[in-house]
């Protein structure tokens, strides 16, 4: 019975992670596990020389979807967390309203909170002047053009 229970537990744990393009190095997986011990629905994928891991945290109804990026050595590059416009801090909304992009219109609900070793910011996709662009709004209210979207 003990052996059977252990086998079921092992299979359950193995089914929690999916590997699209092979398995990341132990250093990558260890760094991720240390940063996000409560991650669920973990899916790994190799992309552009990095490991991208998609996962969820939180409990219903406050489940959050994330993507974290690591290099092959396990160094954390960035984490993107999906969010809705209503969850933007008032300081970010005020910064947008006071910027040259005040007339921009949100493109759907494409807003991410981006964390990096160099600082955090909000990336907000908008339609501005007939073109879809991504705006980068820092936590201290600085608004800049991140990149045009395709």
C-alpha positions in Angstrom: 0.0 0.0 0.0 2.8 2.4 0.9 4.5 1.7 -2.4 1.3 2.3 -4.3 0.6 5.6 -2.5 4.2 6.8 -3.3 3.8 5.9 -6.9 0.5 7.9 -7.2 2.1 10.9 -5.4 5.1 10.8 -7.8 2.8 10.6 -10.9 0.8 13.5 -9.6 3.9 15.6 -9.1 5.2 14.7 -12.5 2.0 15.8 -14.2 2.2 19.3 -12.9 5.0 20.4 -15.3 5.0 20.2 -19.0 8.2 20.5 -21.1 7.6 21.7 -24.7 11.2 21.7 -25.9 13.2 19.4 -23.7 13.8 19.9 -20.0 15.6 23.0 -18.6 18.8 22.6 -16.6 18.4 21.9 -12.9 19.8 25.4 -12.1 17.0 27.0 -14.1 14.3 24.8 -12.5 15.8 25.5 -9.0 15.8 29.2 -9.5 12.2 29.2 -10.6 11.1 26.9 -7.7 12.8 29.3 -5.3 11.2 32.4 -6.8 7.7 30.9 -7.2 7.1 28.1 -4.8 3.3 28.3 -5.2 3.3 28.1 -9.0 0.8 25.8 -10.6 0.1 24.7 -14.2 3.8 25.1 -15.0 4.8 24.8 -18.7 8.4 25.2 -19.9 9.4 26.2 -23.5 12.7 27.1 -25.1 12.5 30.4 -26.9 15.2 32.6 -28.5 18.0 31.0 -26.4 16.1 31.4 -23.1 13.7 29.3 -21.1 10.2 30.7 -20.8 8.0 29.3 -18.1 4.2 29.9 -18.1 2.5 29.4 -14.8 -0.3 30.5 -12.5 -0.4 31.7 -8.9 -3.2 32.5 -6.5 -6.6 31.0 -5.9 -9.9 31.6 -7.6 -11.2 34.1 -8.2 -7.8 35.9 -7.9 -5.7 33.6 -10.2 -2.9 35.4 -11.9 -1.1 34.2 -15.1 2.6 34.8 -15.5 5.5 34.2 -17.8 9.1 34.2 -16.5 12.3 34.1 -18.5 15.6 32.5 -17.5 18.9 32.2 -19.3 20.5 28.7 -19.7 22.5 29.2 -16.5 19.4 29.8 -14.4 19.6 33.6 -14.2 16.3 35.3 -14.0 15.7 37.8 -16.8 12.1 39.0 -16.3 8.6 38.1 -15.3 5.4 39.3 -17.0 2.1 39.2 -15.1 -1.2 39.6 -17.0 -3.5 42.2 -15.6 -6.6 44.2 -16.4 -6.8 48.0 -16.8 -9.0 48.4 -13.7 -6.1 47.0 -11.6 -3.6 49.7 -12.8 -2.4 51.9 -9.9 -3.9 55.4 -9.9 -0.4 56.8 -10.3 0.1 54.9 -13.6 -3.3 56.1 -14.8 -2.4 59.7 -13.9 0.9 59.4 -15.7 -0.8 58.2 -18.8 -3.4 61.0 -18.7 -0.6 63.6 -18.3 1.5 62.2 -21.1 1.6 62.8 -24.9 -0.3 59.4 -25.1 -3.4 60.7 -23.2 -5.6 60.2 -26.2 -4.4 56.7 -26.8 -7.1 53.9 -26.6 -6.4 50.6 -24.9 -6.0 47.7 -27.4 -8.2 45.1 -25.7 -6.9 44.1 -22.3 -3.2 43.7 -23.2 -1.5 45.0 -20.0 1.4 43.4 -18.2 3.3 44.1 -15.1 6.9 43.5 -15.9 9.5 42.8 -13.3 13.2 42.8 -14.1 16.5 42.9 -12.1 16.8 46.5 -13.3 13.3 47.7 -12.2 9.7 47.1 -12.7 7.2 48.7 -15.1 3.8 48.4 -16.8 3.6 47.5 -20.4 0.3 48.7 -22.0 -0.7 48.1 -25.6 -2.6 51.0 -27.0 -3.8 52.4 -30.4 -2.2 55.8 -30.9 -2.3 57.7 -34.2 -3.8 54.7 -36.0 -0.9 52.4 -35.0 -0.8 49.8 -32.2 2.1 50.6 -29.8 3.3 49.4 -26.4 3.8 52.0 -23.8 6.2 51.4 -20.9 5.1 53.2 -17.7 7.5 53.0 -14.8 6.4 52.8 -11.2 7.5 56.5 -10.7 5.3 57.6 -13.6 7.7 57.9 -16.5 5.9 57.1 -19.8 7.8 56.0 -22.9 7.3 54.1 -26.1 8.3 50.5 -25.6 7.8 49.3 -29.2 5.4 49.2 -32.1 3.3 46.0 -32.1 2.7 43.9 -35.1 
